[in-house]
Every structure is written in C-alpha cells, then in structure tokens.
Amino acid sequence: MGKKRIKRVVDEELLDAIFELEREWKQIESLMEKSMEPTFAGSNSEALAKAKYLFLLREARQRKLSAIRRI
C-alpha cells in the first residue's frame, strides 16, 4: 500500500471515531440533562467523552481533514 492510501484509510477511521464519539457524548449529555439527580460518575463519563471528542477534532484539524469531503 502506498503512503497516500494508508493516510486516507487512517483519516477515514479518524472521522468515523469522531462521529461515533460525538454521538456518544451527545447521548450522555442528553441523559444527564433529563436526570433528576445527575451522578458524579455520569458527570465524569460526560466530561471524558467530550474531552475525547475535542482531542480527535484537534487531530483532524492538524491533519487538515474535512467531513464535507467525506460525503
């Protein structure tokens, strides 16, 4: 495999991970908003999912990726 093909595969995996983490973070955030008494563990899992999502977004920005090109 050539370098460009490997880069493209890794970039696609990165975008897939970003979209998956965004869904996970939004789902946890929604559950926490609807919860009568949000738990400490729930708050931690929401913060962790958000941090992972933002980290991958920064990585995508460094790689100059765009989700628009993916469509």
PQR file with spaces between the fields and no chain letter, atoms N, CA, C, O and H, PARSE charges and radii, in Angstrom:
ATOM       1  N    MET     1       0.842   -1.184    0.000 -0.4000 1.5000
ATOM       2  CA   MET     1       0.000    0.000    0.000 -0.0000 2.0000
ATOM       3  C    MET     1       0.884    1.244    0.000  0.5500 1.7000
ATOM       4  O    MET     1       1.920    1.300    0.662 -0.5500 1.4000
ATOM       5  N    GLY     2       0.440    2.230   -0.759 -0.4000 1.5000
ATOM       6  CA   GLY     2       1.167    3.486   -0.815 -0.0000 2.0000
ATOM       7  C    GLY     2       0.873    4.357    0.382  0.5500 1.7000
ATOM       8  O    GLY     2      -0.090    4.127    1.114 -0.5500 1.4000
ATOM       9  H    GLY     2      -0.402    2.184   -1.297  0.4000 1.0000
ATOM      10  N    LYS     3       1.715    5.367    0.579 -0.4000 1.5000
ATOM      11  CA   LYS     3       1.540    6.253    1.727 -0.0000 2.0000
ATOM      12  C    LYS     3       0.223    7.012    1.665  0.5500 1.7000
ATOM      13  O    LYS     3      -0.435    7.207    2.687 -0.5500 1.4000
ATOM      14  H    LYS     3       2.498    5.554   -0.015  0.4000 1.0000
ATOM      15  N    LYS     4      -0.165    7.443    0.459 -0.4000 1.5000
ATOM      16  CA   LYS     4      -1.420    8.196    0.337 -0.0000 2.0000
ATOM      17  C    LYS     4      -2.618    7.326    0.683  0.5500 1.7000
ATOM      18  O    LYS     4      -3.561    7.789    1.324 -0.5500 1.4000
ATOM      19  H    LYS     4       0.369    7.285   -0.371  0.4000 1.0000
ATOM      20  N    ARG     5      -2.582    6.069    0.261 -0.4000 1.5000
ATOM      21  CA   ARG     5      -3.697    5.170    0.553 -0.0000 2.0000
ATOM      22  C    ARG     5      -3.797    4.895    2.061  0.5500 1.7000
ATOM      23  O    ARG     5      -4.891    4.870    2.626 -0.5500 1.4000
ATOM      24  H    ARG     5      -1.815    5.693   -0.259  0.4000 1.0000
ATOM      25  N    ILE     6      -2.651    4.693    2.695 -0.4000 1.5000
ATOM      26  CA   ILE     6      -2.640    4.453    4.141 -0.0000 2.0000
ATOM      27  C    ILE     6      -3.159    5.688    4.871  0.5500 1.7000
ATOM      28  O    ILE     6      -3.958    5.567    5.800 -0.5500 1.4000
ATOM      29  H    ILE     6      -1.763    4.713    2.236  0.4000 1.0000
ATOM      30  N    LYS     7      -2.713    6.876    4.460 -0.4000 1.5000
ATOM      31  CA   LYS     7      -3.174    8.120    5.078 -0.0000 2.0000
ATOM      32  C    LYS     7      -4.683    8.268    4.924  0.5500 1.7000
ATOM      33  O    LYS     7      -5.368    8.669    5.864 -0.5500 1.4000
ATOM      34  H    LYS     7      -2.064    6.974    3.705  0.4000 1.0000
ATOM      35  N    ARG     8      -5.200    7.945    3.743 -0.4000 1.5000
ATOM      36  CA   ARG     8      -6.636    8.061    3.505 -0.0000 2.0000
ATOM      37  C    ARG     8      -7.425    7.108    4.414  0.5500 1.7000
ATOM      38  O    ARG     8      -8.469    7.476    4.953 -0.5500 1.4000
ATOM      39  H    ARG     8      -4.643    7.619    2.979  0.4000 1.0000
ATOM      40  N    VAL     9      -6.918    5.893    4.576 -0.4000 1.5000
ATOM      41  CA   VAL     9      -7.592    4.914    5.438 -0.0000 2.0000
ATOM      42  C    VAL     9      -7.589    5.403    6.891  0.5500 1.7000
ATOM      43  O    VAL     9      -8.609    5.326    7.576 -0.5500 1.4000
ATOM      44  H    VAL     9      -6.070    5.594    4.138  0.4000 1.0000
ATOM      45  N    VAL    10      -6.445    5.904    7.353 -0.4000 1.5000
ATOM      46  CA   VAL    10      -6.349    6.397    8.733 -0.0000 2.0000
ATOM      47  C    VAL    10      -7.247    7.616    8.920  0.5500 1.7000
ATOM      48  O    VAL    10      -7.901    7.757    9.954 -0.5500 1.4000
ATOM      49  H    VAL    10      -5.617    5.967    6.796  0.4000 1.0000
ATOM      50  N    ASP    11      -7.279    8.496    7.922 -0.4000 1.5000
ATOM      51  CA   ASP    11      -8.140    9.673    8.004 -0.0000 2.0000
ATOM      52  C    ASP    11      -9.613    9.274    8.096  0.5500 1.7000
ATOM      53  O    ASP    11     -10.366    9.862    8.873 -0.5500 1.4000
ATOM      54  H    ASP    11      -6.748    8.382    7.082  0.4000 1.0000
ATOM      55  N    GLU    12     -10.025    8.286    7.316 -0.4000 1.5000
ATOM      56  CA   GLU    12     -11.415    7.816    7.372 -0.0000 2.0000
ATOM      57  C    GLU    12     -11.737    7.214    8.730  0.5500 1.7000
ATOM      58  O    GLU    12     -12.822    7.433    9.270 -0.5500 1.4000
ATOM      59  H    GLU    12      -9.413    7.808    6.685  0.4000 1.0000
ATOM      60  N    GLU    13     -10.795    6.454    9.285 -0.4000 1.5000
ATOM      61  CA   GLU    13     -11.005    5.882   10.616 -0.0000 2.0000
ATOM      62  C    GLU    13     -11.117    6.982   11.669  0.5500 1.7000
ATOM      63  O    GLU    13     -11.925    6.886   12.593 -0.5500 1.4000
ATOM      64  H    GLU    13      -9.914    6.276    8.846  0.4000 1.0000
ATOM      65  N    LEU    14     -10.300    8.026   11.523 -0.4000 1.5000
ATOM      66  CA   LEU    14     -10.357    9.154   12.450 -0.0000 2.0000
ATOM      67  C    LEU    14     -11.717    9.838   12.377  0.5500 1.7000
ATOM      68  O    LEU    14     -12.310   10.145   13.411 -0.5500 1.4000
ATOM      69  H    LEU    14      -9.644    8.104   10.773  0.4000 1.0000
ATOM      70  N    LEU    15     -12.217   10.079   11.169 -0.4000 1.5000
ATOM      71  CA   LEU    15     -13.531   10.713   11.026 -0.0000 2.0000
ATOM      72  C    LEU    15     -14.641    9.833   11.593  0.5500 1.7000
ATOM      73  O    LEU    15     -15.569   10.333   12.228 -0.5500 1.4000
ATOM      74  H    LEU    15     -11.736    9.830   10.329  0.4000 1.0000
ATOM      75  N    ASP    16     -14.548    8.520   11.363 -0.4000 1.5000
ATOM      76  CA   ASP    16     -15.543    7.603   11.939 -0.0000 2.0000
ATOM      77  C    ASP    16     -15.527    7.673   13.463  0.5500 1.7000
ATOM      78  O    ASP    16     -16.579    7.694   14.102 -0.5500 1.4000
ATOM      79  H    ASP    16     -13.794    8.113   10.847  0.4000 1.0000
ATOM      80  N    ALA    17     -14.334    7.708   14.036 -0.4000 1.5000
ATOM      81  CA   ALA    17     -14.208    7.790   15.500 -0.0000 2.0000
ATOM      82  C    ALA    17     -14.770    9.110   16.018  0.5500 1.7000
ATOM      83  O    ALA    17     -15.404    9.147   17.073 -0.5500 1.4000
ATOM      84  H    ALA    17     -13.480    7.690   13.517  0.4000 1.0000
ATOM      85  N    ILE    18     -14.539   10.190   15.279 -0.4000 1.5000
ATOM      86  CA   ILE    18     -15.069   11.493   15.698 -0.0000 2.0000
ATOM      87  C    ILE    18     -16.589   11.469   15.721  0.5500 1.7000
ATOM      88  O    ILE    18     -17.204   11.912   16.691 -0.5500 1.4000
ATOM      89  H    ILE    18     -14.025   10.160   14.423  0.4000 1.0000
ATOM      90  N    PHE    19     -17.202   10.950   14.654 -0.4000 1.5000
ATOM      91  CA   PHE    19     -18.658   10.908   14.603 -0.0000 2.0000
ATOM      92  C    PHE    19     -19.238    9.999   15.685  0.5500 1.7000
ATOM      93  O    PHE    19     -20.272   10.315   16.274 -0.5500 1.4000
ATOM      94  H    PHE    19     -16.703   10.590   13.866  0.4000 1.0000
ATOM      95  N    GLU    20     -18.575    8.873   15.948 -0.4000 1.5000
ATOM      96  CA   GLU    20     -19.035    7.951   16.989 -0.0000 2.0000
ATOM      97  C    GLU    20     -18.936    8.592   18.371  0.5500 1.7000
ATOM      98  O    GLU    20     -19.864    8.480   19.172 -0.5500 1.4000
ATOM      99  H    GLU    20     -17.735    8.616   15.470  0.4000 1.0000
ATOM     100  N    LEU    21     -17.827    9.259   18.657 -0.4000 1.5000
ATOM     101  CA   LEU    21     -17.668    9.918   19.949 -0.0000 2.0000
ATOM     102  C    LEU    21     -18.640   11.084   20.108  0.5500 1.7000
ATOM     103  O    LEU    21     -19.114   11.347   21.213 -0.5500 1.4000
ATOM     104  H    LEU    21     -17.073    9.351   18.007  0.4000 1.0000
ATOM     105  N    GLU    22     -18.936   11.775   19.026 -0.4000 1.5000
ATOM     106  CA   GLU    22     -19.906   12.867   19.108 -0.0000 2.0000
ATOM     107  C    GLU    22     -21.278   12.320   19.490  0.5500 1.7000
ATOM     108  O    GLU    22     -21.963   12.886   20.342 -0.5500 1.4000
ATOM     109  H    GLU    22     -18.550   11.560   18.128  0.4000 1.0000
ATOM     110  N    ARG    23     -21.676   11.217   18.857 -0.4000 1.5000
ATOM     111  CA   ARG    23     -22.962   10.596   19.207 -0.0000 2.0000
ATOM     112  C    ARG    23     -22.979   10.164   20.665  0.5500 1.7000
ATOM     113  O    ARG    23     -23.957   10.397   21.376 -0.5500 1.4000
ATOM     114  H    ARG    23     -21.120   10.758   18.165  0.4000 1.0000
ATOM     115  N    GLU    24     -21.892    9.532   21.113 -0.4000 1.5000
ATOM     116  CA   GLU    24     -21.801    9.069   22.496 -0.0000 2.0000
ATOM     117  C    GLU    24     -21.892   10.236   23.472  0.5500 1.7000
ATOM     118  O    GLU    24     -22.630   10.176   24.455 -0.5500 1.4000
ATOM     119  H    GLU    24     -21.097    9.343   20.537  0.4000 1.0000
ATOM     120  N    TRP    25     -21.139   11.295   23.196 -0.4000 1.5000
ATOM     121  CA   TRP    25     -21.137   12.468   24.071 -0.0000 2.0000
ATOM     122  C    TRP    25     -22.516   13.113   24.124  0.5500 1.7000
ATOM     123  O    TRP    25     -22.994   13.457   25.206 -0.5500 1.4000
ATOM     124  H    TRP    25     -20.539   11.343   22.397  0.4000 1.0000
ATOM     125  N    LYS    26     -23.160   13.282   22.980 -0.4000 1.5000
ATOM     126  CA   LYS    26     -24.493   13.906   22.943 -0.0000 2.0000
ATOM     127  C    LYS    26     -25.514   13.042   23.672  0.5500 1.7000
ATOM     128  O    LYS    26     -26.410   13.568   24.332 -0.5500 1.4000
ATOM     129  H    LYS    26     -22.772   13.002   22.101  0.4000 1.0000
ATOM     130  N    GLN    27     -25.389   11.723   23.560 -0.4000 1.5000
ATOM     131  CA   GLN    27     -26.314   10.821   24.244 -0.0000 2.0000
ATOM     132  C    GLN    27     -26.151   10.941   25.762  0.5500 1.7000
ATOM     133  O    GLN    27     -27.142   11.038   26.486 -0.5500 1.4000
ATOM     134  H    GLN    27     -24.661   11.296   23.024  0.4000 1.0000
ATOM     135  N    ILE    28     -24.920   10.934   26.237 -0.4000 1.5000
ATOM     136  CA   ILE    28     -24.664   11.065   27.681 -0.0000 2.0000
ATOM     137  C    ILE    28     -25.135   12.430   28.162  0.5500 1.7000
ATOM     138  O    ILE    28     -25.741   12.542   29.228 -0.5500 1.4000
ATOM     139  H    ILE    28     -24.115   10.854   25.648  0.4000 1.0000
ATOM     140  N    GLU    29     -24.858   13.465   27.380 -0.4000 1.5000
ATOM     141  CA   GLU    29     -25.277   14.818   27.745 -0.0000 2.0000
ATOM     142  C    GLU    29     -26.801   14.905   27.861  0.5500 1.7000
ATOM     143  O    GLU    29     -27.326   15.535   28.779 -0.5500 1.4000
ATOM     144  H    GLU    29     -24.366   13.374   26.515  0.4000 1.0000
ATOM     145  N    SER    30     -27.500   14.271   26.929 -0.4000 1.5000
ATOM     146  CA   SER    30     -28.962   14.267   26.966 -0.0000 2.0000
ATOM     147  C    SER    30     -29.482   13.540   28.207  0.5500 1.7000
ATOM     148  O    SER    30     -30.422   14.000   28.854 -0.5500 1.4000
ATOM     149  H    SER    30     -27.074   13.759   26.183  0.4000 1.0000
ATOM     150  N    LEU    31     -28.865   12.410   28.530 -0.4000 1.5000
ATOM     151  CA   LEU    31     -29.272   11.667   29.724 -0.0000 2.0000
ATOM     152  C    LEU    31     -29.040   12.482   30.993  0.5500 1.7000
ATOM     153  O    LEU    31     -29.862   12.465   31.909 -0.5500 1.4000
ATOM     154  H    LEU    31     -28.101   12.037   28.004  0.4000 1.0000
ATOM     155  N    MET    32     -27.926   13.188   31.040 -0.4000 1.5000
ATOM     156  CA   MET    32     -27.615   13.993   32.213 -0.0000 2.0000
ATOM     157  C    MET    32     -28.591   15.161   32.357  0.5500 1.7000
ATOM     158  O    MET    32     -28.966   15.519   33.474 -0.5500 1.4000
ATOM     159  H    MET    32     -27.258   13.202   30.296  0.4000 1.0000
ATOM     160  N    GLU    33     -28.999   15.752   31.246 -0.4000 1.5000
ATOM     161  CA   GLU    33     -29.953   16.860   31.295 -0.0000 2.0000
ATOM     162  C    GLU    33     -31.321   16.392   31.775  0.5500 1.7000
ATOM     163  O    GLU    33     -32.018   17.123   32.480 -0.5500 1.4000
ATOM     164  H    GLU    33     -28.694   15.461   30.339  0.4000 1.0000
ATOM     165  N    LYS    34     -31.709   15.172   31.396 -0.4000 1.5000
ATOM     166  CA   LYS    34     -33.024   14.641   31.762 -0.0000 2.0000
ATOM     167  C    LYS    34     -33.042   14.036   33.165  0.5500 1.7000
ATOM     168  O    LYS    34     -34.109   13.781   33.724 -0.5500 1.4000
ATOM     169  H    LYS    34     -31.143   14.578   30.824  0.4000 1.0000
ATOM     170  N    SER    35     -31.868   13.810   33.724 -0.4000 1.5000
ATOM     171  CA   SER    35     -31.761   13.164   35.024 -0.0000 2.0000
ATOM     172  C    SER    35     -32.197   14.114   36.144  0.5500 1.7000
ATOM     173  O    SER    35     -31.881   15.303   36.135 -0.5500 1.4000
ATOM     174  H    SER    35     -31.001   14.017   33.270  0.4000 1.0000
ATOM     175  N    MET    36     -32.924   13.556   37.096 -0.4000 1.5000
ATOM     176  CA   MET    36     -33.356   14.344   38.257 -0.0000 2.0000
ATOM     177  C    MET    36     -32.166   14.660   39.155  0.5500 1.7000
ATOM     178  O    MET    36     -32.006   15.791   39.614 -0.5500 1.4000
ATOM     179  H    MET    36     -33.180   12.590   37.103  0.4000 1.0000
ATOM     180  N    GLU    37     -31.333   13.652   39.401 -0.4000 1.5000
ATOM     181  CA   GLU    37     -30.143   13.828   40.227 -0.0000 2.0000
ATOM     182  C    GLU    37     -28.946   13.262   39.473  0.5500 1.7000
ATOM     183  O    GLU    37     -28.650   12.072   39.578 -0.5500 1.4000
ATOM     184  H    GLU    37     -31.463   12.733   39.028  0.4000 1.0000
ATOM     185  N    PRO    38     -28.256   14.112   38.712 -0.5600 1.5000
ATOM     186  CA   PRO    38     -27.091   13.618   37.970  0.2800 2.0000
ATOM     187  C    PRO    38     -26.022   13.084   38.925  0.5500 1.7000
ATOM     188  O    PRO    38     -25.720   13.708   39.942 -0.5500 1.4000
ATOM     189  N    THR    39     -25.462   11.945   38.594 -0.4000 1.5000
ATOM     190  CA   THR    39     -24.453   11.328   39.451 -0.0000 2.0000
ATOM     191  C    THR    39     -23.063   11.838   39.101  0.5500 1.7000
ATOM     192  O    THR    39     -22.835   12.394   38.027 -0.5500 1.4000
ATOM     193  H    THR    39     -25.707   11.438   37.768  0.4000 1.0000
ATOM     194  N    PHE    40     -22.155   11.636   40.021 -0.4000 1.5000
ATOM     195  CA   PHE    40     -20.760   12.020   39.804 -0.0000 2.0000
ATOM     196  C    PHE    40     -20.164   11.202   38.668  0.5500 1.7000
ATOM     197  O    PHE    40     -19.416   11.729   37.843 -0.5500 1.4000
ATOM     198  H    PHE    40     -22.341   11.184   40.893  0.4000 1.0000
ATOM     199  N    ALA    41     -20.494    9.915   38.625 -0.4000 1.5000
ATOM     200  CA   ALA    41     -19.980    9.038   37.571 -0.0000 2.0000
ATOM     201  C    ALA    41     -20.517    9.470   36.206  0.5500 1.7000
ATOM     202  O    ALA    41     -19.798    9.421   35.208 -0.5500 1.4000
ATOM     203  H    ALA    41     -21.101    9.488   39.295  0.4000 1.0000
ATOM     204  N    GLY    42     -21.770    9.889   36.167 -0.4000 1.5000
ATOM     205  CA   GLY    42     -22.347   10.368   34.915 -0.0000 2.0000
ATOM     206  C    GLY    42     -21.671   11.632   34.427  0.5500 1.7000
ATOM     207  O    GLY    42     -21.408   11.793   33.235 -0.5500 1.4000
ATOM     208  H    GLY    42     -22.354    9.929   36.978  0.4000 1.0000
ATOM     209  N    SER    43     -21.395   12.528   35.360 -0.4000 1.5000
ATOM     210  CA   SER    43     -20.694   13.759   35.006 -0.0000 2.0000
ATOM     211  C    SER    43     -19.289   13.463   34.503  0.5500 1.7000
ATOM     212  O    SER    43     -18.814   14.086   33.553 -0.5500 1.4000
ATOM     213  H    SER    43     -21.609   12.397   36.329  0.4000 1.0000
ATOM     214  N    ASN    44     -18.625   12.502   35.151 -0.4000 1.5000
ATOM     215  CA   ASN    44     -17.284   12.120   34.715 -0.0000 2.0000
ATOM     216  C    ASN    44     -17.293   11.506   33.328  0.5500 1.7000
ATOM     217  O    ASN    44     -16.433   11.819   32.505 -0.5500 1.4000
ATOM     218  H    ASN    44     -19.010   11.996   35.922  0.4000 1.0000
ATOM     219  N    SER    45     -18.266   10.625   33.057 -0.4000 1.5000
ATOM     220  CA   SER    45     -18.309    9.985   31.745 -0.0000 2.0000
ATOM     221  C    SER    45     -18.642   11.008   30.655  0.5500 1.7000
ATOM     222  O    SER    45     -18.150   10.898   29.532 -0.5500 1.4000
ATOM     223  H    SER    45     -18.964   10.370   33.725  0.4000 1.0000
ATOM     224  N    GLU    46     -19.472   11.996   30.979 -0.4000 1.5000
ATOM     225  CA   GLU    46     -19.774   13.058   30.011 -0.0000 2.0000
ATOM     226  C    GLU    46     -18.522   13.891   29.722  0.5500 1.7000
ATOM     227  O    GLU    46     -18.228   14.195   28.566 -0.5500 1.4000
ATOM     228  H    GLU    46     -19.872   12.084   31.892  0.4000 1.0000
ATOM     229  N    ALA    47     -17.798   14.252   30.759 -0.4000 1.5000
ATOM     230  CA   ALA    47     -16.578   15.048   30.589 -0.0000 2.0000
ATOM     231  C    ALA    47     -15.519   14.267   29.807  0.5500 1.7000
ATOM     232  O    ALA    47     -14.815   14.839   28.975 -0.5500 1.4000
ATOM     233  H    ALA    47     -18.037   14.005   31.698  0.4000 1.0000
ATOM     234  N    LEU    48     -15.408   12.982   30.068 -0.4000 1.5000
ATOM     235  CA   LEU    48     -14.437   12.151   29.368 -0.0000 2.0000
ATOM     236  C    LEU    48     -14.786   12.030   27.885  0.5500 1.7000
ATOM     237  O    LEU    48     -13.910   12.149   27.028 -0.5500 1.4000
ATOM     238  H    LEU    48     -15.980   12.518   30.744  0.4000 1.0000
ATOM     239  N    ALA    49     -16.058   11.794   27.583 -0.4000 1.5000
ATOM     240  CA   ALA    49     -16.483   11.684   26.188 -0.0000 2.0000
ATOM     241  C    ALA    49     -16.249   13.001   25.449  0.5500 1.7000
ATOM     242  O    ALA    49     -15.816   13.002   24.296 -0.5500 1.4000
ATOM     243  H    ALA    49     -16.770   11.697   28.279  0.4000 1.0000
ATOM     244  N    LYS    50     -16.535   14.119   26.115 -0.4000 1.5000
ATOM     245  CA   LYS    50     -16.319   15.428   25.497 -0.0000 2.0000
ATOM     246  C    LYS    50     -14.836   15.664   25.248  0.5500 1.7000
ATOM     247  O    LYS    50     -14.461   16.167   24.188 -0.5500 1.4000
ATOM     248  H    LYS    50     -16.886   14.118   27.051  0.4000 1.0000
ATOM     249  N    ALA    51     -13.989   15.310   26.207 -0.4000 1.5000
ATOM     250  CA   ALA    51     -12.549   15.504   26.061 -0.0000 2.0000
ATOM     251  C    ALA    51     -11.990   14.660   24.913  0.5500 1.7000
ATOM     252  O    ALA    51     -11.155   15.133   24.142 -0.5500 1.4000
ATOM     253  H    ALA    51     -14.294   14.901   27.067  0.4000 1.0000
ATOM     254  N    LYS    52     -12.448   13.417   24.802 -0.4000 1.5000
ATOM     255  CA   LYS    52     -12.003   12.558   23.701 -0.0000 2.0000
ATOM     256  C    LYS    52     -12.425   13.147   22.360  0.5500 1.7000
ATOM     257  O    LYS    52     -11.639   13.177   21.413 -0.5500 1.4000
ATOM     258  H    LYS    52     -13.126   13.033   25.429  0.4000 1.0000
ATOM     259  N    TYR    53     -13.664   13.612   22.285 -0.4000 1.5000
ATOM     260  CA   TYR    53     -14.192   14.198   21.062 -0.0000 2.0000
ATOM     261  C    TYR    53     -13.379   15.429   20.646  0.5500 1.7000
ATOM     262  O    TYR    53     -12.994   15.561   19.485 -0.5500 1.4000
ATOM     263  H    TYR    53     -14.302   13.587   23.054  0.4000 1.0000
ATOM     264  N    LEU    54     -13.126   16.320   21.595 -0.4000 1.5000
ATOM     265  CA   LEU    54     -12.381   17.533   21.278 -0.0000 2.0000
ATOM     266  C    LEU    54     -10.928   17.221   20.903  0.5500 1.7000
ATOM     267  O    LEU    54     -10.348   17.895   20.052 -0.5500 1.4000
ATOM     268  H    LEU    54     -13.439   16.212   22.538  0.4000 1.0000
ATOM     269  N    PHE    55     -10.343   16.204   21.534 -0.4000 1.5000
ATOM     270  CA   PHE    55      -8.990   15.801   21.183 -0.0000 2.0000
ATOM     271  C    PHE    55      -8.926   15.321   19.736  0.5500 1.7000
ATOM     272  O    PHE    55      -8.022   15.700   18.990 -0.5500 1.4000
ATOM     273  H    PHE    55     -10.814   15.656   22.225  0.4000 1.0000
ATOM     274  N    LEU    56      -9.886   14.488   19.343 -0.4000 1.5000
ATOM     275  CA   LEU    56      -9.895   13.991   17.967 -0.0000 2.0000
ATOM     276  C    LEU    56     -10.187   15.100   16.970  0.5500 1.7000
ATOM     277  O    LEU    56      -9.685   15.073   15.847 -0.5500 1.4000
ATOM     278  H    LEU    56     -10.620   14.180   19.948  0.4000 1.0000
ATOM     279  N    LEU    57     -10.995   16.074   17.370 -0.4000 1.5000
ATOM     280  CA   LEU    57     -11.236   17.218   16.487 -0.0000 2.0000
ATOM     281  C    LEU    57      -9.944   18.003   16.245  0.5500 1.7000
ATOM     282  O    LEU    57      -9.668   18.430   15.124 -0.5500 1.4000
ATOM     283  H    LEU    57     -11.403   16.096   18.283  0.4000 1.0000
ATOM     284  N    ARG    58      -9.166   18.186   17.297 -0.4000 1.5000
ATOM     285  CA   ARG    58      -7.880   18.886   17.131 -0.0000 2.0000
ATOM     286  C    ARG    58      -6.951   18.102   16.213  0.5500 1.7000
ATOM     287  O    ARG    58      -6.255   18.686   15.382 -0.5500 1.4000
ATOM     288  H    ARG    58      -9.391   17.839   18.208  0.4000 1.0000
ATOM     289  N    GLU    59      -6.939   16.787   16.362 -0.4000 1.5000
ATOM     290  CA   GLU    59      -6.115   15.945   15.498 -0.0000 2.0000
ATOM     291  C    GLU    59      -6.565   16.066   14.042  0.5500 1.7000
ATOM     292  O    GLU    59      -5.732   16.145   13.138 -0.5500 1.4000
ATOM     293  H    GLU    59      -7.504   16.313   17.037  0.4000 1.0000
ATOM     294  N    ALA    60      -7.864   16.079   13.816 -0.4000 1.5000
ATOM     295  CA   ALA    60      -8.386   16.225   12.457 -0.0000 2.0000
ATOM     296  C    ALA    60      -8.020   17.591   11.884  0.5500 1.7000
ATOM     297  O    ALA    60      -7.712   17.706   10.698 -0.5500 1.4000
ATOM     298  H    ALA    60      -8.541   16.015   14.549  0.4000 1.0000
ATOM     299  N    ARG    61      -8.051   18.605   12.707 -0.4000 1.5000
ATOM     300  CA   ARG    61      -7.688   19.948   12.251 -0.0000 2.0000
ATOM     301  C    ARG    61      -6.211   19.994   11.862  0.5500 1.7000
ATOM     302  O    ARG    61      -5.852   20.621   10.866 -0.5500 1.4000
ATOM     303  H    ARG    61      -8.301   18.512   13.671  0.4000 1.0000
ATOM     304  N    GLN    62      -5.363   19.340   12.638 -0.4000 1.5000
ATOM     305  CA   GLN    62      -3.939   19.296   12.313 -0.0000 2.0000
ATOM     306  C    GLN    62      -3.693   18.558   11.001  0.5500 1.7000
ATOM     307  O    GLN    62      -2.794   18.914   10.238 -0.5500 1.4000
ATOM     308  H    GLN    62      -5.656   18.831   13.447  0.4000 1.0000
ATOM     309  N    ARG    63      -4.502   17.525   10.744 -0.4000 1.5000
ATOM     310  CA   ARG    63      -4.371   16.768    9.508 -0.0000 2.0000
ATOM     311  C    ARG    63      -5.084   17.444    8.343  0.5500 1.7000
ATOM     312  O    ARG    63      -5.042   16.953    7.215 -0.5500 1.4000
ATOM     313  H    ARG    63      -5.232   17.237   11.364  0.4000 1.0000
ATOM     314  N    LYS    64      -5.741   18.577    8.620 -0.4000 1.5000
ATOM     315  CA   LYS    64      -6.481   19.347    7.631 -0.0000 2.0000
ATOM     316  C    LYS    64      -7.591   18.498    6.982  0.5500 1.7000
ATOM     317  O    LYS    64      -7.782   18.507    5.766 -0.5500 1.4000
ATOM     318  H    LYS    64      -5.775   18.976    9.536  0.4000 1.0000
ATOM     319  N    LEU    65      -8.317   17.761    7.855 -0.4000 1.5000
ATOM     320  CA   LEU    65      -9.436   16.943    7.401 -0.0000 2.0000
ATOM     321  C    LEU    65     -10.722   17.741    7.407  0.5500 1.7000
ATOM     322  O    LEU    65     -10.897   18.668    8.198 -0.5500 1.4000
ATOM     323  H    LEU    65      -8.161   17.754    8.843  0.4000 1.0000
ATOM     324  N    SER    66     -11.611   17.366    6.520 -0.4000 1.5000
ATOM     325  CA   SER    66     -12.929   17.981    6.480 -0.0000 2.0000
ATOM     326  C    SER    66     -13.961   16.879    6.304  0.5500 1.7000
ATOM     327  O    SER    66     -13.796   15.985    5.474 -0.5500 1.4000
ATOM     328  H    SER    66     -11.469   16.613    5.878  0.4000 1.0000
ATOM     329  N    ALA    67     -15.013   16.952    7.084 -0.4000 1.5000
ATOM     330  CA   ALA    67     -16.078   15.960    6.972 -0.0000 2.0000
ATOM     331  C    ALA    67     -16.876   16.179    5.688  0.5500 1.7000
ATOM     332  O    ALA    67     -17.563   15.267    5.227 -0.5500 1.4000
ATOM     333  H    ALA    67     -15.146   17.678    7.759  0.4000 1.0000
ATOM     334  N    ILE    68     -16.795   17.360    5.115 -0.4000 1.5000
ATOM     335  CA   ILE    68     -17.523   17.645    3.879 -0.0000 2.0000
ATOM     336  C    ILE    68     -16.959   16.824    2.731  0.5500 1.7000
ATOM     337  O    ILE    68     -17.712   16.356    1.877 -0.5500 1.4000
ATOM     338  H    ILE    68     -16.237   18.101    5.490  0.4000 1.0000
ATOM     339  N    ARG    69     -15.654   16.646    2.701 -0.4000 1.5000
ATOM     340  CA   ARG    69     -15.031   15.841    1.645 -0.0000 2.0000
ATOM     341  C    ARG    69     -15.472   14.382    1.709  0.5500 1.7000
ATOM     342  O    ARG    69     -15.442   13.671    0.704 -0.5500 1.4000
ATOM     343  H    ARG    69     -15.043   17.026    3.395  0.4000 1.0000
ATOM     344  N    ARG    70     -15.871   13.953    2.867 -0.4000 1.5000
ATOM     345  CA   ARG    70     -16.229   12.552    3.102 -0.0000 2.0000
ATOM     346  C    ARG    70     -17.537   12.174    2.414  0.5500 1.7000
ATOM     347  O    ARG    70     -17.726   11.012    2.054 -0.5500 1.4000
ATOM     348  H    ARG    70     -15.896   14.530    3.684  0.4000 1.0000
ATOM     349  N    ILE    71     -18.430   13.117    2.227 -0.4000 1.5000
ATOM     350  CA   ILE    71     -19.766   12.833    1.692 -0.0000 2.0000
ATOM     351  C    ILE    71     -19.725   12.508    0.228  0.5500 1.7000
ATOM     352  O    ILE    71     -20.766   12.244   -0.374 -0.5500 1.4000
ATOM     353  H    ILE    71     -18.277   14.061    2.519  0.4000 1.0000
